[in-house]
């Protein structure tokens, strides 16, 4: 508005503002003022006049904005045919050209979006696959997993008799079934195959809600001991072994393990492909009574690896079911104090049971990916704001030439849209690659339930595209706000001096980026330290150069004879030890770090630290040969097993130092301990080991000799001089020489077990590390951008300072201080926000103090250092300013 | 010059052209004259008025011109004058209205002396 123009009433100003710029508002304003004066002079109502005029102006404005314009078309502006969207294709083409004209800018903006989107979409898809996608069973949210839990909070498998009582008494469940994971050998013409097998009780498949794809489920009678053995097979086994032939139904297969086998096992049904329970690899389901030893099912104190699956009754909450189960557990504890004292029932939704700790890992990664997306969006926004400020002149010119607001808006939106589209497409491509990588590389190693089913999820894709569109579109509009703020003339006259729009906004954005990347760096740092701690912590035994393999002698051909089994392993370890590259050969069950364990309750006759009648749960290992030497488990006192410890000699036991301290007051050597009805004399004390991994709880341990109590399924433990895996073929050969029909499987190095125990953390640390570095790079690029822009903008000021006698180091300091301010603000914010986040990670951390000042200071220092590097280039550029030139170029 | 394309004129356009036929005027003056010519029966809103003014400018019926010498008031005001086309269209419209009136009289819709 012209300065000399009279002040108009706001109603009139409003009407006037609404008019398109090309109608001379000044002129109209003056006329309005004159007519208002007339009205006042003639004594007409001013309110009526103003309202009428305002309405008239608004109507006119609407008419002119929607009206097709003729004649005054400008070069390079799209033809206007009166619809808001006409010329869109023109705008698109123009936007494309604009983007291509500044390839570096466009590439950095698009690459930023690509990184952010790629990371977010792949990780969120993983979250979807692991945590959100439904289990492939009908009404799966009603499925609950149950275990026993002792008073110390440790859970364990369920005694069969307890399961029977739960099933009988619990009204909250419509169905309840028991299952156990086993492995059995399938004899085929091509040789034996090890099949992962589910031993299941009667209602198991019904509880799961599974209908057979072909054939039928076993009938109730077939679940009884002594019935003709039947099996249900998986879709995968059907396809692999029998090529999907329907004739397999009714066929008998040879499972060596079935105790009453003489006849084969009849295949009665085939399950649909999505059934993957108890584990993804389960291929065979057999009635539990066929394989589970009778004595394990009759003893309430025996926990033979049975788990329970329940289906909540319609409308019953998990909480209500828990209360009922607690009451049942109390009753059982009163009735059977011997076995059930302090025993509770642990319940968890089946999905949570299957996902386990991995859920937390995946959620943390999703959070991290979200932060990266946020940083990426902030960076793109920063780039757009900077560019918007730089284009202020262009937009002033456009406006001066008569471009209306809407066409400008549309142009900017189109550019933002094109950019988002570019970044979005590349981001999706990256996500596609990332998901492929997750499925083929990460999933098999991480062992996270559901991860192998990860796909590009449409919902996630939409979300990510929306995020990029919003950040692209929203911030692409910034030039328009400057165009409004600055008057036309100043916009046209403007040079770098006044093109300061958006500086504050960009600083805020970069501060946020620094804060977020500090958060991510802290998290990644903690996880990396955890990983180091995990892999360097001492499990109590050596894992290097140890080859392990499973041999299973259960089956009728060995007659389940204790003596034959004992002889077999004795001969086998001797044969292996004779090999030149083998230092020690031994066998053990269960193998430490394999995830399996065997717990027995022991009592001590005579004086001990145990209360009278107290039973102590211990991990019991059956060992054969030079086991302690092979794993370098130190002998503290007494002796190890020898050849003299045979079935005829008195039973002996080796205990670990924890058990010795826990149970005995003085010297444990020569004392007796009792497992069940059998008494064992302590002959030696060895070091404590961590058989479930360094970060897991371990119990007191006892070892008995396979020479006195043989066991059919053992893991060979071979200490080699070189790379253990090179010995794999040799070991297999040695076993076959011993017994041609024998199967050797799970040939892995012990170190491999150790590494895979840390696999989830490795995954988390690796991905979080990648995210943190991405975030750091993005934040630093953002900082660099802001400062570079600032230096260019203040070139004239630098020139003046230099010509007035400021030294180059003054200028350097000035710019560095500028960058430092933003960085420090970001660091402060990051610490404030990041430290509480560490609580989220606490479940994944091991031997790490999150608040340790050392980590925090060094992480912040790393960020600060990188940020200073980013500031240095623009600052040096500023010192090289030529005062004469910078002043002349104004 | 395609005059017929512009006919018939709206009431307001006709009066604007008529106001300018006398001499170049600025916007406010045109509005006042339009009011006078219509015996205060037509008092267009300022927006409507300028909208018509712009449209007629686009149609080259009138054009901006320098302020006439000796004009009082704000020298920054915009003045408008009739173009040749505007002049011709005004005449054509007047003739069109006249022939309509002749017909109306012939049919005794309108008697002499009454306006």
Interface residues (C-beta under 8 A of the other chain):
Chain A: X2 X15 X19 X23 X24 X26 X27 X28 X30 X31 X32 X34 X35 X52 X53 X55 X56 X57 X58 X59 X60 X61 X63 X64 X70 X71 X72
Chain B: X27 X28 X31 X45 X46 X47 X48 X49 X50 X51 X54 X58 X74 X76 X77 X78
